Amino acid sequence: MTAVPRSERPVGRLRRMLDRLSSSQEELDSEELREDAETTGCTRIGDCHDRQIVTVTGTLRTVTLRPRAGVPALEAELFDGSAALDVVWLGRRSIVGIESGRKLIASGRISMSRGRRVLFNPKYELRPLGRE
């Protein structure tokens, strides 16, 4: 099988059905997250660059408390199907609703830290639970 990305394959009813049957659950979830980012008008995380102001959406994979320079910091990994970024709230030990598996929209300026994309203290909107 070729390594052609899904978005570049020929699209037809039979092709879509065969792709869905032969794809893993992780690939199907990633495809759904990419489509969700497109329909909400958000920037794909994979397309974000350093110092760019963006609005991204995705699912929180992990949420951890990790102090930075002696200050409490709540860290979460946001994944949208194309890539992941770290969302960090400085000075916070917890935020109601911020938990693994929750979908959200976050806005802010991307910075790069140790080769990873990071959003510090973003504006955020929790997605309704009924849409997950």
C-alpha positions in Angstrom: 0.0 0.0 0.0 1.3 3.5 -0.8 2.0 6.1 1.8 -0.3 8.7 0.1 -2.1 10.8 2.7 -5.8 10.3 2.9 -6.6 13.8 1.8 -4.8 13.2 -1.5 -6.4 9.9 -2.4 -9.1 9.7 -5.1 -12.5 10.3 -3.4 -15.5 8.1 -4.3 -18.2 6.3 -2.4 -16.5 2.9 -2.7 -13.0 4.3 -1.9 -14.3 6.1 1.3 -16.0 2.9 2.4 -12.8 0.8 1.8 -10.7 3.4 3.6 -12.9 3.3 6.6 -12.9 -0.5 6.8 -9.1 -0.7 6.5 -8.2 2.1 8.8 -7.4 1.9 12.5 -9.6 3.6 15.1 -6.7 6.1 15.8 -6.6 7.1 12.1 -10.4 7.5 12.0 -10.3 9.7 15.2 -7.5 11.8 13.7 -9.5 12.3 10.5 -12.6 13.3 12.5 -10.5 15.9 14.5 -9.0 17.3 11.3 -12.4 17.8 9.8 -13.7 19.4 13.0 -10.8 21.9 12.9 -11.7 22.7 9.3 -15.5 23.2 10.0 -14.9 25.5 13.0 -12.5 27.7 11.0 -9.5 27.0 13.2 -5.9 26.7 12.1 -4.6 23.2 12.0 -1.9 22.7 14.7 0.4 21.2 12.0 0.3 24.5 10.1 1.2 26.7 13.1 4.5 28.5 13.2 6.5 30.2 16.0 5.1 33.6 17.2 1.9 33.2 15.1 -1.4 34.2 16.7 -3.8 31.3 16.2 -7.1 29.7 17.2 -6.9 25.9 17.3 -9.3 23.2 18.4 -8.8 19.6 19.4 -9.0 17.0 22.1 -7.0 17.1 25.3 -4.9 14.0 25.5 -3.2 14.5 28.8 -3.5 17.0 31.7 -0.7 17.3 34.3 0.5 19.7 37.1 4.1 20.6 36.3 5.7 23.5 38.1 7.8 25.9 36.0 10.4 28.0 37.7 8.8 27.4 41.1 5.3 28.5 39.9 2.5 26.0 39.6 1.5 25.3 36.0 -1.3 23.2 34.6 -0.2 21.6 31.3 -2.3 19.8 28.7 -1.5 18.3 25.4 -4.0 19.4 22.7 -4.3 17.1 19.6 -6.2 18.0 16.4 -5.4 15.1 14.1 -2.5 16.8 12.3 -0.2 17.5 15.3 -0.1 18.2 19.0 0.7 21.3 21.1 1.2 22.0 24.8 -1.3 24.3 26.4 0.1 25.8 29.7 -1.8 27.8 32.3 0.8 29.4 34.6 -0.2 29.9 38.3 -3.0 27.4 38.1 -3.2 24.0 39.8 -6.5 23.0 38.2 -9.2 24.4 36.1 -12.8 23.1 36.2 -13.6 21.2 32.9 -9.9 20.9 31.8 -9.5 17.1 31.8 -8.3 14.3 29.4 -10.7 13.6 26.6 -12.4 17.0 26.6 -12.6 19.1 23.4 -11.8 22.8 23.4 -10.9 25.8 21.3 -7.8 27.8 22.4 -6.5 31.1 21.1 -3.1 32.7 21.7 0.4 33.2 20.4 2.4 30.0 19.6 5.9 29.7 21.0 8.4 27.0 20.5 9.9 25.3 23.6 12.3 22.4 23.1 11.0 21.8 19.6 7.3 21.6 20.6 4.6 24.1 20.0 3.3 25.8 23.2 0.4 28.1 24.0 0.8 30.0 27.3 -2.3 31.2 29.2 -4.6 31.0 26.2 -8.1 32.2 25.9 -10.1 29.0 25.7 -13.7 27.7 25.2 -14.7 24.3 26.3 -16.8 22.5 23.7 -20.2 21.1 24.8 -20.1 17.6 26.1 -23.0 16.5 23.9 -21.0 17.1 20.7 -18.2 14.6 21.7 
